[in-house]
Amino acid sequence: MHLLNFKNRSKFAILSIFILTLCFTFLTKTVYAEDRPVHTSITVNPANQSSTNVLTISLTADYNAEEYSDATIHYQWGSDIEKTALNSVTFDAISGHNVLTFWSTVYDKHGKPINEKKQKCDFYVDTIAPGLTLVIPVQGFLINQDSIIISGTAENSTTVQINNEPAFSGVGEFSQTVPLVPGLNTITVSDTDNSTKPPTVTIITRTGFYDNLPPVITLNGEDPLVVQVGGNFSDPGATASDNYDQNVTIIASGSVDTNTVGTYTITYSAADISGNQTTKTRTVEVVDNEAPVITLNGEDPLVVQVGSNFSDPGATASDNYDQNVTVIASGSVDTNTVGTYTITYSAEDVSGNKTTKTRTVKVVDSEAPVITLNGEDPLVAQIGSNFSDPGATASDNYDQNVIIIASGSVDTNTVGTYTITYSAADISGNQTTKTRTVEVVDNEAPVITLNGEDPLVVQVGSNFSDPGATASDNYDQNVTVIASGSVDINMVGSYTLTYSAIDSNGNKASSVTRVINVVNPIPVGPELTISSPREGENLSGTQVTVTGTVEVGASLKINGAMIYPAASGNFSKAITVNLGQNTIKVIATDTAGNVTEKDIPVIAPYVTVTTPADNLLTNQATVMVTGKVLVGTPLTINNTPVTPDASGNYSFPCTLNLADGTNTITVVAGTTTVIRNVTKDTTGPILTINSPIEGENLSGTQVIVTGTVEKGASLKINGVTVNLDTSGNYMKAMTLNLGQNIIQVIATDTAGNVTEKDISVIAPYVTVTAPADNLLTNQGTVVVTGKVGVGTELTINDTIVTPDASGNYSFSNTLNLADGTNTITVVAGTTTVIRNVTKDTTGPILTINSPIEGENLSGTQVIVTGTVEVGASLKINGAMVYPDGSGNFSKAITVNLGQIRSKSLQQMPQVT
């Protein structure tokens, strides 16, 4: 405690007046140069000297800062060293009787110091507190009783508080029992010296704990705790927590016999440092819940052959506790029937633990069937003959109905050795195979055929070339013919050539001979070779081109018509032949009059079909067949006889009905067969419309129709042909009427089938041309214009408007605008159009940062800067200026000499 006095304690009131008069009055007055240049004020804290052990003094220099520099404060306790501070300082008073001297110094503009007159304050600080001794209790006491004795000695009057509540008071020695509350208790003892002003106090505080709560024991692990008989038991123990004691020890008592089934108890005891005790128990149950273990004797699964005898090998049981466990078997095995059987073994120990185990007994048939071949093995077959497999049979020890499957093939057109494999599997899945060898052999000799004439006449002295012979074989397609013998072409006579052949299988052909007669010269016609058609050729139509070569200089006729070969003798002539059998006669005549004639027999079709075209696609129910047939040749169409007219033209007299899908029409005449395939398709093409969707409300009168149509089909939208891509996709932009619209999409396939889809869509019933949405204007009115569907009622802001005949309309009366945002609502049918129009008659915000009003410029150049409302246009002295995106602007301009009174800045509203 501090006591502030002037000279002595009895004059505290005089000291207070002195401090207030001498020190505090300076806080309310500022002295400047014309009075005093500086004054130092003093503040003492605390002013009432109530309950602090520090007396704080603050000094502050007051002066005119515009006339003087910073003030230096000088202060000194008695004869101590003088200290200084700048402008202000705070410090603690010195204990005892002291005189504080202080003043301040300031400096004028010329650096001359000016000192304040020194001030003095007299202080007396008393910090000696009364004596107090507290014997009991000690700090941090711990007790489990609900009261405690307080004892000690006080110099003056003593007051005792328990937890901020008064307990007792007295003088000198004291000792008294006081009650405590559970938990933390605070005991405060104070000794007050009332002889000082204000009184000084000595306080002693003791805190301690009244602990009346025993520890709490928490078991580790389970309770009850189950232990398997015969197992190892380890007590998991327990932990103890206490509201105060952090090191409580737990003692466990009791034992567990894990070799004997039963219930045991472990008791846990604990006491805290305050002497509070508690116990907790754990139940330990030694149990036998382990079932016996059954061990099978013999194999599992156990396999038994069908038809044999079965003897169960049995099983044994072992147990962790019961040494005499009986095993009981149940189930049966039928060894005469293949299958899987189960023998179940059951056991139960003295504790009632049950267990079972099963053995699988499989009665099996593992013996495969026996296959016996029918017929010979190996089996010989003549090439080109028909082969019939004689097959095989199978027998089995269990399955009486074994099926044999033969695999492999024999190509009797190819000599070789083939294998037929016979497979059989019985009902048990036992498989077996057996094979048969089939040998396809060729023992037929080739047949030799002479080329050209026999006998062959050759002129003596001419060039002779053996026309040779060919050999055909039932198997070998390339049999070589060897000719033997010679011809002396220069000597008239008769010669013989012999032809022989052998096939690849060694079969020899019967030899064939040709007689060549070499004779004296006879007149010979010109050389003539026919390249096409071949003799006996079947033509595809009645048109044929005859080509070949004739001796140069010879004349040529084909079927009596003169032909003119090329200079090389080559010729080519297209002719028309009759239906059926024809003979083409080619005659060559040389300049000596010698003639060579060749006849080529050919066969034209007996019938030609004009309609229908092959692979015709139609959606009609009938088709007409027309064409031409050789006179006298029987004609059938789809096995129905048809009588042609006398000229050979014919038509199918009755309607030929077509079934859905592909219809085959077969026309037969003579050796000619003509096939025509006609497909009847009455299903319209697949048509998909992706957009717009049915009933869609469009945002405008423009719409794009998209989708897919079956490949090959054509497409029209509202009567206009639409192009398709290779996949059948289409896209068409269209303009619709206002209001309800029907979009008609029609697809037509190549058969003439049509698929039509109509899509109903709704374009807006009204469109608004003006005003634009979010229009900004400074006008007082606005005109609404646009177009509406004919016959649709129109309102603008709930006022009915009558459009002209074409559907154009304008709001004839002036629509007044209020300041701010005006909402215009146009309604027609189900369409509502909103237009927001903002009327803004307030000029934009404009700030000019420089130059300032009335500024004296240093020259005629000045930079005008400032900020204008974003979006506004700007002119300075009539010249357009362009602000940045934030509205900031800066413009250098030239002004006239002298004062400028004209308006230099003009703000123009933005017009939209």
Secondary structure, 3 states (H helix, E strand, C coil): CCCCCCCCHHHHHHHHHHHHHHCHHHHHCCCCCCCCCEEEEEEEECCCCCCCCCCEEEEEEEECCCCCCCCEEEEEECCCCCEEEECEEEEECCCEEEEEEEEEEEECCCCCEEECCCEEEEEEECCCCCCEEEEECCCCEEECCCEEEEEEEEEEEEEEEECCEEEEEEEEEEEEEEECCCEEEEEEEEEEECCCCCCEEEEEEEEEEECCCCCEEEECCCCCEEEECCCCCCCCCEEEECCCCCCCCEEEECCCCCCCCEEEEEEEEEECCCCCEEEEEEEEEEECCCCCEEEECCCCCEEEECCCCCCCCCEEEECCCCCCCCEEEECCCCCCCCEEEEEEEEEECCCCCEEEEEEEEEEECCCCCEEEECCCCCEEEECCCCCCCCCEEEECCCCCCCEEEEECCCCCCCCEEEEEEEEEECCCCCEEEEEEEEEEECCCCCEEEECCCCCEEEECCCCCCCCCEEEECCCCCCCCEEEECCCCCCCCEEEEEEEEEECCCCCECCCEEEEEEEECCCCCCCCEEEEECCCCEECCCCEEEEEEEECCCCEEEECCEEECCCCCCEEEEEEECCCEEEEEEEEEECCCCCEEEEEEEEEECCEEEEECCCCEEECCCEECCEEEECCCCCEEECCEEECCCCCCEEECCCCEECCCEEEEEEEEECCEEEEEEEEECCCCCCEEEEECCCCCECCCCEEEEEEEECCCCEEEECCEECCCCCCCEEEEEEECCCCEEEEEEEEECCCCCEEEEEEEEECCCEEEEECCCCEEECCCEECCEEEECCCCCEEECCEEECCCCCCEEECCCCEECCCEEEEEEEEECCEEEEEEEEECCCCCCEEEEECCCCCCCCCCEEEEEEEECCCCEEEECCEEECCCCCCEEEEEEECCCCCCCCCCEEEECCCC
